[in-house]
Amino acid sequence: MIAVTSVEAQSRFGELIDRSQREPIEVTRRGRTVAYVVSEHDMKELVDVRKRREEAARWYAQYRKQLPATPDAAALTDADINQLVHELR
């Protein structure tokens, strides 16, 4: 991924749009990333991933509501749950 300053991005915008079809472009201002120029395909993929993540979170929230609360389950920490998930992979 290449990085350009916001001033460069303004003066080379057409070129950056063409280049973004091959790889994302990072736009910086005062040394900090402020934006990315990405292709339509990459953007659709990002939106799709976000949508699937939100659907999974909703499904999990509904699933948790259906489970009976047990003392053992209530005692699990986030770290415990992460460890269990990683063990199942």
C-alpha positions, 0 to 999 in steps of 0.5 A: 500500500502506498501513502500520499499526503493530502496535498499530493492526493489533491493534485494526483486524484485521477492517478490515485483512483486508477491505482486504487483498482490495484491496491488501497491508497493511504492518505495522510495529513501532518503525518497521520492517516486521515483516509483511504482510497479503495476500489469499489470491489474492496469497499463492497467486501468491507461492507459485506464483512461489516454486515456479516459481523453485525448479523453474527453479533445479533445472532449471538445476542439472541442465542445468549438470551435463550441460554439458562443462566448457570453459576458456572457460565456467569463466572466466565470472563471474556478471557475464558471465553476467548480461550475456549473459542481458540481451543475449538478452532 
